[in-house]
């Protein structure tokens, strides 16, 4: 079950990130490198985590015209991450361009291409914000399922979505489509700025492939102890 856990390294420095990798490597399947850490330390942080024995989900959420997104995907394809993402709202052409570019780079260089997933609706966003600010009139589950279908049509491997939307994604895209679920909060943790949060138990029972968990572990007084508690909770729930 620990292979399903991705720890979000939302910190500023390489020192902080690598300390967390050392503390949490035995309790997690991968580490998420997002904009905060990547922009503060540069692309070399991905290779450092990989060299330390960790897998990396590169969470940069590319969203641009197809040519620019393709060049960005090509640039990160060889960094060593096992997975990276784009914004599904960039459209099918953009997602296709990114997927084709990363896979062509991998084939040319002789390595397995990283998984490519699409970000649907951010877990910090409410239905009212989606409607009032972005003008999207569909309910969130319908919008997420719509974007998931676009991702599948574009040749992506899966999506990032709240576990609350997993049933709609599974109906639209099938069982083999990867679903990465942020906004995961154990029952004993605070919700912070997430809105559409789900417990590990509910996310796994609904069929999530990966659980992205950040502050409940990384901001804990003892991250390793918090991770042990999380793994025990998940293993107990899976029996």
C-alpha positions as CSV (number, residue, x, y, z in Angstrom):
1,X,0.0,0.0,0.0
2,X,2.9,2.4,0.6
3,X,3.6,2.4,-3.2
4,X,0.3,4.3,-3.6
5,X,1.6,7.2,-1.3
6,X,3.2,10.2,-3.0
7,X,4.6,12.7,-0.5
8,X,4.4,16.4,-1.6
9,X,7.7,18.1,-1.1
10,X,6.3,21.6,-0.9
11,X,9.4,23.1,0.7
12,X,11.9,25.8,-0.4
13,X,15.3,24.2,-0.3
14,X,17.2,21.1,-1.3
15,X,18.3,20.6,2.3
16,X,14.6,20.4,3.5
17,X,13.6,18.2,0.6
18,X,16.4,15.7,0.9
19,X,15.9,15.5,4.7
20,X,12.2,14.6,4.1
21,X,13.3,12.1,1.4
22,X,15.6,10.4,4.0
23,X,12.9,10.4,6.7
24,X,10.1,9.2,4.6
25,X,11.6,6.9,1.9
26,X,10.6,3.8,3.8
27,X,6.9,4.8,4.0
28,X,6.2,6.1,0.5
29,X,6.2,5.1,-3.1
30,X,7.2,8.5,-4.6
31,X,7.8,12.2,-3.9
32,X,6.1,15.1,-5.6
33,X,8.2,18.0,-6.8
34,X,6.1,21.0,-7.5
35,X,6.6,24.6,-8.6
36,X,7.8,25.7,-5.2
37,X,10.7,23.3,-4.9
38,X,11.5,23.2,-8.6
39,X,11.6,26.9,-9.0
40,X,13.8,27.4,-5.9
41,X,16.3,24.6,-6.6
42,X,16.1,23.9,-10.4
43,X,15.7,20.7,-12.3
44,X,18.7,19.0,-10.6
45,X,16.5,18.2,-7.6
46,X,14.7,15.5,-9.6
47,X,17.9,13.6,-10.2
48,X,19.1,14.0,-6.6
49,X,15.9,12.4,-5.3
50,X,16.2,9.6,-7.9
51,X,19.8,9.0,-7.0
52,X,18.7,8.8,-3.3
53,X,16.3,5.9,-4.3
54,X,13.1,7.9,-4.6
55,X,10.6,8.1,-7.5
56,X,9.5,11.5,-8.6
57,X,6.2,12.9,-9.7
58,X,7.0,16.2,-11.4
59,X,4.0,18.5,-10.8
60,X,4.6,21.5,-13.0
61,X,1.1,21.6,-14.6
62,X,2.1,22.8,-18.1
63,X,-0.6,24.9,-19.8
64,X,0.4,26.8,-22.9
65,X,0.0,26.7,-26.7
66,X,0.7,23.2,-28.1
67,X,4.2,24.0,-29.4
68,X,5.4,25.5,-26.1
69,X,3.8,22.7,-24.1
70,X,5.6,20.1,-26.3
71,X,9.0,21.8,-25.9
72,X,8.5,21.9,-22.1
73,X,7.4,18.2,-22.0
74,X,10.5,17.3,-24.1
75,X,12.7,19.2,-21.7
76,X,11.5,17.4,-18.6
77,X,11.1,13.9,-20.1
78,X,14.7,13.1,-19.5
79,X,15.0,14.3,-16.0
80,X,14.2,11.0,-14.4
81,X,10.7,11.6,-13.1
82,X,8.3,8.6,-13.5
83,X,5.3,10.9,-14.0
84,X,4.6,14.6,-14.9
85,X,1.4,16.6,-15.7
86,X,-0.3,19.2,-17.8
87,X,-3.5,21.1,-17.4
88,X,-6.3,19.3,-19.1
89,X,-8.0,22.7,-19.8
90,X,-5.2,23.4,-22.3
91,X,-7.2,21.2,-24.7
92,X,-6.7,18.0,-26.7
93,X,-4.1,19.5,-29.2
94,X,-1.9,20.8,-26.4
95,X,-2.1,17.5,-24.5
96,X,-1.4,15.4,-27.7
97,X,1.6,17.6,-28.5
98,X,3.1,17.2,-25.0
99,X,2.5,13.4,-25.0
100,X,4.0,12.9,-28.4
101,X,7.1,15.1,-27.6
102,X,7.8,13.3,-24.3
103,X,7.5,9.9,-25.8
104,X,9.6,10.8,-28.9
105,X,12.3,12.1,-26.6
106,X,12.2,8.9,-24.5
107,X,12.4,6.7,-27.6
108,X,15.3,8.7,-29.0
109,X,17.2,8.5,-25.7
110,X,16.3,4.8,-25.1
111,X,14.4,5.1,-21.8
112,X,10.8,4.4,-20.8
113,X,8.7,7.5,-21.2
114,X,7.3,9.0,-18.0
115,X,3.6,8.7,-17.4
116,X,1.7,11.8,-18.4
117,X,-1.5,12.9,-16.6
118,X,-3.9,15.8,-16.9
119,X,-5.0,18.1,-14.1
120,X,-8.8,18.4,-14.1
121,X,-10.2,20.7,-11.5
122,X,-7.9,21.8,-8.6
123,X,-8.9,20.4,-5.3
124,X,-8.8,23.9,-3.7
125,X,-11.7,25.0,-6.0
126,X,-15.3,25.0,-5.0
127,X,-18.3,24.5,-7.4
128,X,-19.3,28.2,-6.8
129,X,-15.8,29.4,-7.8
130,X,-15.9,27.2,-10.9
131,X,-19.2,28.7,-11.9
132,X,-18.8,32.3,-10.8
133,X,-15.2,32.9,-11.6
134,X,-14.5,30.6,-14.5
135,X,-17.9,30.5,-16.1
136,X,-18.1,26.7,-16.1
137,X,-21.7,25.8,-15.5
138,X,-21.3,22.0,-15.2
139,X,-21.3,20.5,-11.7
140,X,-17.7,19.6,-10.7
141,X,-18.1,15.8,-11.1
142,X,-19.4,16.3,-14.7
143,X,-16.6,18.8,-15.5
144,X,-13.9,16.5,-14.2
145,X,-15.3,13.6,-16.1
146,X,-15.5,15.7,-19.3
147,X,-11.8,16.7,-18.9
148,X,-10.8,13.1,-18.1
149,X,-12.3,12.0,-21.4
150,X,-10.3,14.7,-23.2
151,X,-7.2,13.5,-21.5
152,X,-7.9,9.9,-22.6
153,X,-8.6,11.1,-26.2
154,X,-5.3,12.9,-26.2
155,X,-3.4,9.8,-25.3
156,X,-2.6,10.6,-21.7
157,X,-2.2,7.9,-19.1
158,X,-4.5,9.4,-16.5
159,X,-5.6,12.4,-14.5
160,X,-5.2,14.3,-11.3
161,X,-8.6,14.7,-9.6
162,X,-10.2,14.7,-6.2
163,X,-11.2,11.2,-5.0
164,X,-14.7,12.6,-4.8
165,X,-14.9,12.4,-8.6
166,X,-13.4,8.9,-9.0
167,X,-16.8,7.2,-9.8
168,X,-17.5,9.6,-12.6
169,X,-14.0,9.2,-14.1
170,X,-14.1,5.4,-13.9
171,X,-17.5,5.3,-15.7
172,X,-16.2,7.6,-18.4
173,X,-12.6,6.2,-18.8
174,X,-12.5,2.7,-17.5
175,X,-10.5,0.9,-14.8
176,X,-7.0,1.1,-16.4
177,X,-7.0,4.9,-16.5
178,X,-4.6,6.2,-13.8
179,X,-6.2,8.5,-11.1
180,X,-3.9,10.5,-8.9
181,X,-5.7,12.1,-5.9
182,X,-4.5,15.2,-4.1
183,X,-6.4,16.7,-1.2
184,X,-5.9,13.6,0.9
185,X,-6.2,14.3,4.6
186,X,-6.1,11.6,7.3
187,X,-8.9,11.8,9.8
188,X,-6.4,13.2,12.4
189,X,-5.1,16.1,10.2
190,X,-6.2,19.6,9.4
191,X,-7.8,20.4,6.0
192,X,-5.6,23.5,5.5
193,X,-6.6,25.3,2.2
194,X,-8.1,22.2,0.5
195,X,-11.8,22.2,-0.1
196,X,-12.7,18.9,-1.7
197,X,-10.7,16.7,0.7
198,X,-11.0,12.9,1.2
199,X,-9.6,10.5,3.7
200,X,-7.1,7.8,2.6
201,X,-9.7,5.1,3.4
202,X,-12.3,6.7,1.1
203,X,-9.9,7.4,-1.7
204,X,-8.6,3.9,-1.8
205,X,-12.0,2.2,-1.5
206,X,-13.2,4.4,-4.4
207,X,-10.3,3.2,-6.6
208,X,-7.5,5.8,-6.4
209,X,-4.2,4.7,-7.9
210,X,-2.1,7.2,-6.0
211,X,-2.6,9.4,-2.9
212,X,-0.8,12.7,-2.8
213,X,-0.2,13.8,0.8
214,X,1.8,16.8,1.9
215,X,1.4,18.8,5.1
216,X,0.0,16.1,7.3
217,X,3.4,14.4,6.9
218,X,5.9,17.1,6.0
219,X,4.7,19.7,8.5
220,X,4.4,17.2,11.4
221,X,6.8,17.5,14.3
222,X,8.0,14.0,13.5
223,X,7.4,13.3,9.8
224,X,8.5,9.6,10.0
225,X,6.1,9.0,12.9
226,X,3.3,10.6,11.1
227,X,4.0,8.5,8.0
228,X,4.0,5.3,10.1
229,X,0.6,6.3,11.5
230,X,-0.6,6.9,8.0
231,X,0.6,3.6,6.6
232,X,-0.9,1.8,9.6
233,X,-4.2,3.5,9.0
234,X,-4.1,2.5,5.3
235,X,-3.1,-1.1,5.9
236,X,-5.7,-1.5,8.6
237,X,-8.4,-0.1,6.3
238,X,-7.3,-2.4,3.4
239,X,-7.7,-5.6,5.5
